[in-house]
Amino acid sequence: MKKLIWILFALTLTAPVFSQYYLRGEIRDNKGHLLEGVKILLSSRGTVPFFSGYGGSFGIPVSSLTDSISLSMDGYESIQKKWIDTKQFQVLHLQMLPATAQSYQHKLSSATTNLKASTGNMLSVLGESYRSLVENSFIDADKYPETGFSLNIDKASYSNIRRFITNEMHVPIDAIRIEEMLNYFSLATDNNQSAKQIFNCQTKLSSCPWDENHQLLFLNLSAPRLNLDSIPASNLVFLIDISGSMDKPNRLPLLQSAFKLLVDNLREKDTITIVTYGGTVGIALAPTSGNQKPRIKEVIDSLAASGDTPGESAIRIAYELAKRSFIPKGNNRVILATDGDFNIGQTTEKELEDMVSGFRQTGIYLTCLGVGMGNYKDSKLEALSKKGKGNFAYIDNLGEAQKVLVTEFTQTLYSVADNASLKINFNPAAVKEYRLIGFDNRKNDMEDSSSQLEGGEIGSGQSMMAIFEINPAEKGKGLQNPVLANLTLNYKIPKTGVEQNQSFSALFAPENIDLIAPVYRFAASVAMFGMVLKQSAYIQNYQLEDVLQLAKSSYDSNDLLQNDFIYLIEKAIKMAHPPKQRRRKSEN
């Protein structure tokens, strides 16, 4: 009994020394967004780091009534606060660095200096959602000689258009993004690009098939190709939607087949994690080496669809797992596969954009793979991929999965340039007006005076074709200066963030479109197909039959994708001109 009394007395004496308080609070940026993953150091805890959790909140046991706190996070100014009252709930703010603040601004696909925006209409079909786009118009080169556009490897629009036409359905106008249709095909003309570590740009000026008074300026850009033997290790998190809306053959089962194709490309040094969401968020596969292919495929095969769609929580957890397995100088990427129909947590495009913008400084890319029809949310997936510094593809069949994740594996998953854009400065002596075909902007982004041109991610060996429609200046003026336009490519080297630029020139040397290389004529037919489907005001009196004629005169019969394009035009023509129903014979 006496021993017990001494123990109680000793505990009483030492109680003040070990008394615990609980420092609680939340961390926001200067725009009010909650920040998770902020590093927290307390004077009383020495160098032991803590981190803000989900929703930017934190709770840390401390041994005194006051303490000093230090906060730091990539992309934000670090702060220190002394003599914080541990009994009070703390609301702390981090100031964004300029580069981080820009990621929250509205971004443009193309931009012309000091040009005011026009207007556009919103269009949604069958429960699907698409960004409301405003078609680029002709610009006076004398007043606005400088323009530019974002470069990326997105190709989702073409396969989505194919899905509509294959199912004999009308293609929504805002689903047609001509730059992505051009991206879909490999139209490179430089066969030695694999040996180079810089970009190559070929230009061509031709007559315009739909307006004899105009010209077409083709810009054909080829990205350097990574050496396959030196591709860095990958840390990939498969984020797979297994909610109830995915329980259809062209959704979860298609994705399962697609991911198993990707798994076949994995190496021992690659790390794979699988996160699923349907009702709840689950970790189906902890980080696993790429040489465990049977195990990874077994987990993929075991997935079944059910429940709601807590996409917001799933994205947060996927990024957290990607950070835990982060490979310095490696390829760190979340691959989100879904129909985009989020219905739990933050669900609007703006909310999702702001959330993913907060992860831009982590060095983790976001690739989005869209599937399904009827409730497919193209607009959300496009927004997520752009804010996540990644790319976006739509998978409508297993062949497309093979193309995206096997044939174009390095283009899809290995970046050679970040924040890439091309600036063009036209020579008003040669160009009266110009119009960029495709690269149309969202209506809301154009109305925001603070919107900036957003560069994109470019994958290894990617070829990109852009086309301007030119209204030339009066005859003879252009000949005084052979330069039609000066081009400047701007981009950052992945992982290092080092800014690079290259300069090119486009000469004023017009040729008849019938005499130029087939690859350019084929590109013109792809752009024309998009404009006819969009019912563009800039391609009057031009029909699908005219598109087919130009495509057939230029396509490569040995290229399966170009053959498929011919079939697609023919299918669209049949839809536009269905055969007349035979009249039933009179029974009399």
Residue pairs with C-beta under 8 A, 6 or more apart in sequence:
17 63
18 63
19 63
20 61
20 62
20 63
21 61
21 62
21 63
21 64
21 65
21 86
21 87
22 59
22 60
22 61
22 62
22 86
23 42
23 58
23 59
23 60
23 61
23 62
23 67
23 69
23 84
23 86
23 90
24 57
24 58
24 59
24 60
24 89
24 90
25 57
25 58
25 89
25 90
25 91
25 92
26 34
26 52
26 55
26 56
26 57
26 58
26 90
26 91
26 92
27 34
27 35
27 38
27 52
27 56
27 58
27 71
27 92
27 93
27 94
28 34
28 35
28 56
28 91
28 92
28 93
28 94
29 35
29 76
29 93
29 94
29 95
29 96
29 358
30 93
30 94
30 95
30 96
31 96
31 104
33 104
33 354
33 358
34 55
34 56
34 57
35 52
35 56
35 73
35 76
35 94
35 358
36 51
36 52
36 53
36 54
36 55
36 56
36 316
36 358
37 51
37 52
37 73
37 320
37 323
37 362
38 51
38 52
38 56
38 58
38 71
38 72
38 73
38 76
38 94
39 49
39 50
39 51
39 71
39 72
39 73
40 49
40 50
40 51
40 52
40 58
40 60
40 69
40 70
40 71
41 47
41 48
41 49
41 50
41 69
41 70
41 72
42 50
42 60
42 62
42 67
42 68
42 69
42 70
43 67
43 68
43 69
44 62
44 63
44 64
44 67
45 60
45 62
50 58
50 60
51 58
52 58
54 313
54 316
62 86
64 86
65 85
65 86
65 87
66 83
66 84
66 85
66 86
67 84
67 86
68 80
68 81
68 82
68 83
68 84
69 80
69 81
69 84
69 90
69 92
70 78
70 79
70 80
71 78
71 79
71 80
71 92
71 94
72 78
73 94
73 361
74 361
74 362
75 96
75 97
75 99
75 100
75 360
75 361
76 94
76 95
76 96
76 97
76 100
77 94
77 95
77 96
77 97
78 94
79 92
79 94
79 95
81 92
84 90
96 104
100 360
100 361
102 452
103 357
103 360
103 387
104 354
104 357
105 448
105 450
105 451
105 452
106 442
106 444
106 445
106 448
106 450
106 451
106 452
107 150
107 386
107 445
107 451
107 452
107 453
107 454
108 150
108 441
108 445
108 446
108 451
108 452
108 453
108 454
109 149
109 150
109 179
109 439
109 440
109 441
109 454
110 136
110 147
110 148
110 149
110 150
110 436
110 439
110 440
110 441
110 453
111 147
111 148
111 149
111 451
111 452
111 453
112 139
112 144
112 146
112 147
112 148
113 144
113 146
113 147
114 144
115 139
115 144
117 134
117 441
117 443
117 446
117 447
118 134
118 137
118 446
119 134
119 443
120 132
120 133
120 134
120 135
120 443
121 132
121 443
122 132
122 174
122 443
123 130
123 132
123 172
123 173
123 174
124 130
124 172
125 170
125 172
126 373
126 374
126 375
127 374
127 375
128 172
128 175
128 373
128 374
128 375
128 376
128 377
128 378
129 340
129 377
129 378
129 379
129 380
130 172
130 174
130 175
130 378
130 379
131 174
131 378
131 379
131 382
131 383
131 442
132 174
132 442
132 443
132 444
133 173
133 174
133 177
133 440
133 441
133 442
133 443
134 440
134 441
134 442
134 443
134 446
135 440
135 534
135 536
135 537
135 538
136 435
136 436
136 437
136 438
136 439
136 440
136 441
137 435
138 433
138 434
138 435
138 469
138 471
139 147
139 433
139 434
139 435
140 432
140 433
141 426
141 427
141 428
141 431
141 432
141 433
141 434
141 473
142 428
142 432
145 425
145 426
145 427
145 428
146 423
146 424
146 425
146 426
147 423
147 424
147 426
147 434
147 436
148 421
148 422
148 423
148 424
148 453
149 179
149 421
149 422
149 436
149 439
149 453
149 466
150 420
150 421
150 439
150 453
150 454
150 455
150 456
151 221
151 417
151 420
151 421
151 422
151 455
151 456
151 458
151 464
151 489
151 491
152 183
152 386
152 391
152 420
152 456
152 457
152 458
153 183
153 391
153 411
153 412
153 456
153 457
153 458
153 459
153 462
153 464
154 177
154 179
154 180
154 183
154 382
154 385
154 391
154 392
154 393
154 456
155 180
155 183
155 184
155 392
155 393
155 394
155 404
156 177
156 180
156 370
156 378
156 381
156 382
156 392
156 393
156 394
157 175
157 176
157 177
157 178
157 180
157 181
157 394
158 180
158 181
158 183
158 184
159 184
159 393
159 394
159 395
159 396
159 400
160 175
160 370
160 376
160 378
160 394
160 396
161 171
161 175
161 176
161 181
161 533
161 568
162 396
162 564
162 568
163 373
163 394
163 396
164 170
164 171
164 172
164 175
165 171
165 568
165 571
165 572
165 575
166 396
166 571
167 373
168 571
168 575
171 533
173 533
173 534
173 535
175 378
176 530
176 533
176 534
177 438
177 440
177 530
178 437
178 438
178 439
178 526
178 527
178 530
178 531
179 438
179 439
179 466
180 438
181 438
181 526
181 527
181 529
181 530
182 438
182 464
182 465
182 466
182 467
182 523
182 526
182 527
183 462
183 464
183 465
184 561
185 465
185 522
185 523
185 526
185 561
185 562
185 565
186 463
186 561
187 220
187 463
187 465
187 519
187 522
187 523
188 220
188 222
188 463
189 202
189 220
189 222
189 517
189 519
190 200
190 202
190 222
193 200
193 222
193 223
193 224
193 225
193 461
194 225
194 461
196 224
197 224
198 224
198 502
199 221
199 222
199 223
199 224
199 417
199 489
199 502
200 221
200 222
201 219
201 220
201 221
201 222
201 487
201 489
201 502
201 504
202 218
202 220
202 222
203 217
203 218
203 219
203 220
203 487
203 504
203 505
203 506
203 507
204 217
204 218
204 220
204 511
204 516
204 517
204 520
205 215
205 216
205 217
205 218
205 470
205 484
205 506
205 507
205 508
205 509
205 510
205 511
206 215
206 216
206 218
206 510
206 511
206 512
206 513
206 516
206 520
206 524
207 215
207 216
207 510
207 511
207 512
207 513
208 214
208 215
208 216
208 469
208 470
208 513
209 513
209 524
209 528
209 546
209 550
210 528
210 539
210 540
210 541
210 542
210 546
211 469
213 471
214 469
214 470
214 471
214 472
215 469
215 470
215 472
215 510
216 467
216 468
216 469
216 470
216 513
216 524
217 434
217 467
217 468
217 469
217 470
217 484
217 485
217 506
218 465
218 466
218 467
218 520
218 523
218 524
219 422
219 424
219 465
219 466
219 467
219 468
219 487
219 506
220 463
220 464
220 465
220 519
220 520
221 422
221 463
221 464
221 465
221 466
221 489
222 461
222 462
222 463
222 464
223 416
223 417
223 458
223 459
223 460
223 461
223 462
223 463
223 464
224 416
224 460
224 461
225 410
225 416
225 460
225 461
226 410
226 414
226 416
226 460
226 461
228 410
231 331
231 410
231 414
232 327
232 329
232 330
232 331
233 267
233 269
233 270
233 271
233 327
233 330
233 331
234 266
234 270
234 271
234 290
234 327
234 330
234 331
234 332
234 333
234 413
235 270
235 271
235 287
235 322
235 325
235 326
235 327
235 330
235 331
235 332
235 333
236 270
236 271
236 272
236 273
236 331
236 333
236 334
236 335
236 413
237 272
237 273
237 274
237 275
237 318
237 319
237 321
237 322
237 325
237 333
237 334
237 335
238 259
238 272
238 273
238 274
238 275
238 285
238 335
238 337
239 275
239 276
239 277
239 314
239 315
239 318
239 334
239 335
239 336
239 337
239 338
240 252
240 255
240 259
240 274
240 275
240 276
240 277
240 284
240 303
240 337
240 338
241 252
241 276
241 277
241 278
241 309
241 311
241 314
241 336
241 337
241 338
241 339
242 252
242 276
242 277
242 278
242 303
242 304
242 305
242 306
242 307
243 277
243 278
243 279
243 305
243 306
243 307
243 308
243 309
243 341
244 278
244 305
244 306
244 307
244 308
245 251
245 305
245 309
245 339
245 341
245 372
245 375
246 252
246 255
246 278
246 305
246 338
246 339
246 371
246 372
247 305
247 306
248 372
250 371
250 372
250 373
250 396
250 397
251 305
251 339
251 371
251 372
252 303
252 304
252 305
254 371
254 395
254 397
254 398
254 401
255 337
255 369
255 371
255 395
256 300
256 301
256 303
257 398
257 401
258 337
258 369
258 395
258 398
258 401
258 404
258 405
259 300
259 337
259 405
260 297
260 300
260 301
261 401
261 402
261 405
261 406
262 405
262 406
262 409
263 272
263 290
263 293
263 296
263 297
263 300
264 293
264 406
265 405
265 406
265 409
266 272
266 290
266 291
266 293
266 296
267 290
267 291
268 289
268 290
268 291
269 289
269 290
270 289
270 290
271 287
271 288
271 289
271 290
271 325
271 327
272 285
272 287
272 288
272 289
272 290
272 296
273 283
273 285
273 286
273 287
273 288
273 318
273 321
273 322
273 325
274 283
274 284
274 285
274 296
274 299
274 300
275 281
275 282
275 283
275 284
275 314
275 317
275 318
275 321
276 282
276 284
276 303
276 314
277 309
277 310
277 311
277 313
277 314
278 305
278 306
278 307
278 308
278 309
279 306
279 307
279 308
279 310
280 307
280 310
281 310
281 313
281 314
281 317
283 317
283 321
284 299
284 302
284 303
285 295
285 296
285 299
287 321
287 324
287 325
288 295
288 296
290 296
308 343
308 344
309 338
309 341
309 342
309 343
309 344
310 342
310 344
310 345
311 338
311 342
311 344
311 345
311 347
311 352
312 342
312 344
312 345
312 346
312 347
312 351
312 352
312 355
313 344
313 345
315 334
315 336
315 352
315 355
315 356
315 384
316 355
318 334
318 336
319 334
319 359
319 362
319 364
322 332
322 333
322 334
322 362
322 364
323 362
323 364
326 332
326 362
326 363
326 364
329 495
331 365
331 413
331 414
331 415
332 362
332 363
332 364
332 365
333 364
333 365
333 366
333 367
333 390
333 413
334 364
334 365
334 366
334 367
334 388
335 367
335 368
335 369
336 366
336 367
336 368
336 369
336 381
336 384
337 368
337 369
337 371
338 368
338 369
338 370
338 371
338 381
339 370
339 371
339 372
339 375
339 376
339 377
340 370
340 376
340 377
340 378
340 379
340 380
340 381
341 375
341 376
341 377
342 352
342 377
342 380
346 352
346 355
349 379
349 380
349 383
352 380
352 383
352 384
352 387
353 383
353 384
353 387
356 366
356 384
356 387
356 388
357 387
359 366
359 388
360 387
360 388
360 389
363 495
364 388
365 388
365 389
365 390
365 415
365 457
366 384
366 385
366 387
366 388
366 389
366 390
367 385
367 390
367 391
367 392
367 393
367 412
367 413
368 381
368 382
368 384
368 385
368 388
368 390
368 391
368 392
368 393
369 393
369 394
369 395
369 404
370 376
370 377
370 378
370 381
370 392
370 393
370 394
370 395
371 394
371 395
371 396
378 394
381 392
382 392
385 391
385 392
386 392
386 454
386 456
389 418
389 419
389 457
390 457
391 412
391 456
391 457
391 459
393 400
393 404
393 412
394 400
395 401
395 404
403 561
404 412
405 412
408 459
410 459
410 460
410 461
411 459
411 460
411 461
411 462
412 459
413 459
414 459
414 460
415 457
415 458
415 459
415 460
415 494
416 458
416 459
416 460
416 462
416 494
417 457
417 458
417 491
417 492
417 493
417 494
417 500
418 455
418 457
418 491
418 492
418 493
418 494
418 497
419 454
419 455
419 456
419 490
419 491
419 492
420 455
420 456
420 457
420 458
420 489
420 490
420 491
420 492
421 453
421 454
421 455
421 456
421 489
421 490
421 491
422 466
422 487
422 488
422 489
422 490
423 487
423 488
423 489
423 490
424 468
424 485
424 486
424 487
425 485
425 486
425 487
425 488
426 434
426 484
426 485
427 478
427 481
427 483
427 484
427 485
427 486
427 508
428 473
429 473
429 477
429 478
429 480
429 481
430 472
430 473
430 477
430 478
430 481
430 483
430 484
430 508
431 470
431 471
431 472
431 473
431 478
431 484
431 485
432 471
432 472
432 473
432 474
433 470
433 471
434 468
434 469
434 470
434 471
435 468
435 469
435 538
436 466
436 467
436 468
437 466
437 467
437 468
437 469
437 527
437 531
438 466
438 467
438 527
438 530
439 466
445 451
455 490
455 491
455 492
458 464
458 491
465 523
467 523
467 524
467 527
469 538
470 484
472 478
472 510
478 484
478 508
479 508
481 508
482 507
482 508
482 509
483 505
483 506
483 507
483 508
484 506
484 507
484 508
485 505
485 506
486 503
486 504
486 505
486 506
487 503
487 504
487 505
487 506
488 501
488 502
488 503
488 504
489 501
489 502
489 503
489 504
490 499
490 500
490 501
491 499
491 500
491 501
492 498
492 499
492 500
493 500
513 520
513 521
513 524
514 521
514 553
518 553
518 554
518 555
518 556
519 554
521 550
521 553
521 554
522 551
522 554
522 555
522 556
522 562
524 550
524 554
525 547
525 550
525 551
525 554
525 555
525 565
526 551
526 565
528 539
528 542
528 546
528 547
528 550
529 544
529 547
529 551
529 565
529 568
529 569
529 572
531 538
531 539
531 542
532 539
532 542
532 543
532 544
532 547
533 572
544 569
544 572
544 573
544 576
545 573
547 569
548 566
548 569
548 570
548 573
551 565
551 566
551 569
552 566
555 562
555 563
555 565
555 566
556 562
557 563
